């Protein structure tokens, strides 16, 4: 049994994870939230208390100030707080520093996004091979759990692929991961998470087609898909973290990622990009000041965490998977629907942050109770998906499956709860 959680970061995802960890602090033990700006950590704690989300009232929920780039200081904090599980939910720029601290301290590490270097964007694939996987041998030698990308995408969508392999397909042809936000925040323009990280994703598209990496211009390929609940949405082919591990661990011919954007978003993005405001390279102003255009844009846009109270509508994230089962063609859509308003009522968050923060807390629970204990570095699709998806089902992120083209008569075309089906199967056994 592993106890005591250290959450690195105080952004919107850390906010949700803190709420969810506090709801299970009878299992997880003490919870420390640490970042460079301690007052943001304290604001999260205030929110958890305000929503009465601390299960064990005598448990510790506290904050600390930390520069996560400082490895010795992070090691010291891990030991001082007696944390056995570290949820790295800070900027993607600190991943390798926090991972290094966890290796040195001998504790479990988890994150929700791939590592990035400030001066490099959309490096050659596979991205995990550039940084994370180079440290796998050290994790193996020390028996350390390092679970990479355990948000929603990456994270839950990786588990959906593992679920498909385990229960639904003998052969997989294509996996199309689709992420749409059919909600509205009422602002002229805003991003759903850190604008700097958000825009850095949209420089070029690395995608996995016919078992090879293909590079395409951003927003060149699009399609219209009719999603459950949220209806017809236009989605654009994008590069994304999960492709870079799924291409290695899932035997499929093509694995692609699609994200929904409105015409307005595309227009604003195109203008910003064409005039150079999305560049991560410094420029000199007429006053002699050196500035990074992308950071200026970030400073001008709304903080994503401030959108929580005003957001309405729903998100839909899922995997459209095609292949064969028992020699017959099969097609399913595994997905989750998340409601912005309900997320705010529970944890004072919008749905995009909720879908990323809940899986991180669920993963912490699975590590704490020993269900997930790889004792090495893994991506989510390398772990048993069933307990993860069942736990998500109980914690606000139910998984549904729509059988678009069933392979046999006992599979209804209507949606079914994956968590409910897994529990029924377990009882039958």
N, C-alpha and C positions, 0 to 999 in steps of 0.2 A: 504493500500500500504506500503510495507516494502522497505527501501532503504539503500544503503551503504553496501558493501560486504568486509569482512575481509577474505583473503585467507591465511591459515596457511600452510607453507611449500613452498619450492622453487625448487622442483624437476621437473621431466618431465611432470607429470600430472598437477601440479600447473601452469606450463608454458602454457599449452594448455588452462586451465580454465581461466587464466588471459587474454589471447587473446580473448577468446569467451565472457567473461564478458565485456571487453572493447568494443567489437562490439555492446554491448547492454547497454552501460553505460547511455544512455538516460533514461532507465527504472531502472537500478540497482543503479545509483548514483555513489558516490565515491568508489574507489577500492583501498584497502591497501593490499600489499603482505608482510607477515612477516615470518621470520625464524631466526634461530640462526646465520646464515651467511647472513648478509644484502646485501653483494655484489652480491649474487646469485639472490636476489630479484631485485636488480637494473639491472642485466643482462636481466631478463625477461622483465622489463619495457623497456629497450633499444630495445628488440626484437619487442615488441608491437608497439613502435613508428616507428621502421624501416619498419615494414610491413603496417604501416598506418591503424592500426586496432582499433583506438579510434574513436567511432562514434561521441560523443559530445566532441569537441576539448577543451572546457572550463572545462570539468570534471576533477576531481583529480584522478591521478593514482600515488601512492607513496608507499614507503617501510618503514618498521620498523624492528628493531631487537627484537626478543622475544625468550625466552626459554619456549616452550609450556608446559613443565612439571611443570612450576611455575604457579599454578592456580591464585593466587592473581594478578600476573603481567599480565596474559592473560585477566582477568576481567577488569583490569585497561585499557589495550589496547583497548578492545571492547568499553568501555565507552568513551575513549579519541577520538576514530575515529568515534564514533556515529554509529557503525556498527549494523545493525539489522539482518544480515545474515552472518553466519560464515561457510566457506567451509574448513573443516579440510582435507587437502591434504598432510599432513606431514607423518612421519613414523607411522606405525600401533601401535607403542609403546606409542604414546601420546594421543590416542583416548579418554581414560577415563578422562585425565586431561583437555582436550579441552571441552569435553562434560560437565564436572563439571563446568567449567568456564562459558559456555553458560547457564546452568541452573541458576547459581548464578546471571548472568547478565540479564537473561530473554530474550534471543535472540534465533533465529532459528539456529539449528545445522544440518550439513550434513557431511558425510564422504563417502569414496569409498571402504573401506576395513574394515574388522573386527578387533577388538582390539586384541593385543597380548602382553604377558608378556615376557621379554627377557629370563627368565629362564624356560619357559614352552613352549612346542611345541606339536601341534596336541592334544589338550586336549580333554576330553570326550565330545561328542555332547549332546545337540545342543550348538554350540559355543556361539551364542548370549546369551544363558541363563547363561553363566558364568560371563558375565560382563554387556553388554549393557542393556538387558531386566530387570536387577535388578534395573535400574534407571527409568523405564517407569512410575511408579506411581508418581514420583516427577515431571516428564515432564507433566503428566496429571493434577496434582494439580496446576501447574503454567501456564497451557495452552501453553506449549512450543512445537514448531515443531522440532522434532528430526527425520530426515530421514536417515536411515542407508543404507550404501552400494549403493550409487547412482552413480556408475561408469558404466562400461558396464557389466562385470561379476565379482562381483554382480552389479545389477542395471538394465540395459536394458533387460538382459535375464529374470529378475524377472518380468518386465513389459510385456515381451512376454508371460509369463505364465498367467498373468492377462488378457491379450488380448485374449488368447486362451479360457479362462474360459468365458469371457464376450461375445465373438462373434462366437466362432467356435466349442465348444464341450459341450455336456451335461454330458459326463463322460470322464475322462482322465485315461488312463492306465499307460503310461510311458512318462516321459520327459527326453530326452537325450540332455544336453547342450554341445555343441561342439565348441571348440576354436582352430583355426589353423592359423598360420602365414606362408604363402607361400612366404615370402619375403627373401631377402638375404642381410646381412650387410658386407660380405667380411672378417670378422674376423675369427680367428681360433675357438674361443669360446666366447660367450657373452650371457647375459640374457637380456630380453626385458624390465625389470624393476628392481628395487632394488635387487641385487643378494642375500642379506641376507634374505629378505622376500620371494623371489622366492624359494630359496632352503629349507626354513623352511616349505613350503607347502608340500614338497615331502619326508616326513619322513614315513608316512603311509597313507593309504586311508580310510577315513570314507565316506561311501556312503549309500544311502537310497534305500533299495531293499525290496519289498513285505512288505512295511509299518513298517520296522524296520531298525535300524542302523547295518551295517555290516562293519567290519574292515578287510582290505585286504592289502597285501604287495604292495609297490609302483611299478608301471610299470609291474604288473603281467598280467592284462587283457588289450587286445588291439583289435581294429577292423579297417578295411579299409572302408572308406566311400567316395562316390563320391560327392563332394561339388559343388555347383554352381560356375562358373567362375574359381576357383582354382583347380578343378578336384579331382582325387583320392588322399587321404591323410590318413596316419596312425595316429590314435588317441589312447591315453592310458587313462584308467580309473584313475581318480584322486579325491581326496577330494577337496572341495572348499567352500568358504564362503556361497554362496547363498543356498546351500543344507540345511543349518541349519535354515533357515527361511522358505523356500519353503516347507520343510517337515511338517511344522506346519500349513502353510497358504493355501497350494494348495492340494486339495483332489485328490491325485494320488497314484497309487500302488507303483511305483518306480520313483525316480528322481536321475539321475546320471550326473556326469560331466566328460567330456573327453577333453584332450588337445593333440594337435599334437606335436610330437617330431621327429626329424630326427634320423637316426641310429647313426650319429656322436655325437649328443647331448646325447643320451642314453649312449654311450660308455664313454664319458668324465665324465658324471654325476656318472656313476657306479664306475669308478676309484676313483674319489674324495670321494665318499661315503665310499667305501671299505677301504680306507687308513685313514679315520677319519677326512678328511679336511672339512666336512660339519657339524661337531659337533658344537653345541652352548655352550658346556661346556669348561671352560678354561683349558689350559695345561701349563706346565712350560718348557721352553726351556733350553738347556744346559747352557745358559748364566744366567739363573735364572729369565728370563722375563716371566711374565704371559700373555698369549695371547689366544684369542678365535679363533680356526681354521677357522670358517666360516667368521669371520671378515677379516682374512688374505686373504682368497680367494676373498672376495669382493674387497679388496684393490688392488688385482692383476688383476682383470677383468676390461674391459672397462666400463666407466660410461655410462649407457643406453642413457642418453641425448646426448652423443657425436655420437650416431649411426644415428641420424636423417638425416643428409645430405647424408649419403652413402647408406641408405636403398633403396632397389628396391622391386617391387612385391606388393602383396596384402594380406590382412587378411580376414578371413571369420569367423564370430561368429554367432551361431544360435541355435535354439531349435528345435529338431526333436520330435514332439509330436504325440502320438497315442491314440485314444480313440473312442468314438461314438458320433454321432450327429443324432437325429431323429431315433434312433435305428439302424443306419447303421455305419459300421466301417469307420473311417476317419484317415488320416495321413497327417500332414503338416510340412513343414520346414520353420520357421520364422527366417530371418537372415539379416545380414548386410555385405556388402563388402566394405572394406576401402583400399585406395591406398596410399602406403608410400610416393611416390613422390608428389602427390597432397597435402598431409598433410604438407609436408615440404614447398611447394610453398605458402601455405596459412598462416601457423603459425610457420614454422621452427621446426617441430616436426615429429617424425615417427608415424605410424598408431596405434601402441599399446598404446602409450600415448594419442593420439588423441581420440581413442575410450573410454578412461576412463575420459578424461578431459571435453569433450563436454557435456556428460550427467550431470555432476556436475553443469556446467553453466546453462544448460537448467532447471534443478531443481531449481536453484536460481531464475530464471525468473518466474517459476510457483509459487514459494513461494512469490516472490515480488508482483505479481499481484493478489494474493489471490486464484488462481486456485487450488493449493495444500495448504490446511490449516487445517491439522488434529488436531492441538493443543494437540498433544501427541507424543509418540515415535512410529514410524512405519517402516516397511520394504517396499520396493518399490511396491511389489505385492499387498499391501493393499490399494494402491492409484489408481485412475482412470488412466488407461494406455493411453487412446486416446490422450489427450492434450500433454502428454510427447512424444509419438511417433511422433505425427504431428510436434512438435517443433524440434525434432531431424532431421526429414526429411528436414526441412528448414535450418538446421545448419550443414549440411555435413555428417549426418549419416542416410541415407534413409533406411527404413525397407522394405524388400521384403518378399513375402510369396509364397512358391512353394507348390501347392496342389498335394502331392504325391499320395494320395488316396482320391479323393473327395467323399463327402457323397451324393451329388446330382449333377444334370447335369449342373447347372448354375455356377459351380466353375471350372474354367479352370486349366489344369495342368501347364500352364505357370505361371511364376512369376508375381505377382502384387504388386504394392506399397501400403503398409498398410496405409501410411499417405494420399495418394490420395484417397483411398477407404473410409477412415474415413471422409474426407472433402466432398466427393460425397454423403455419407449417411446423413451428417448434412444438406446439401443443399436440399436433397429430403424431409427431415422432416420439 
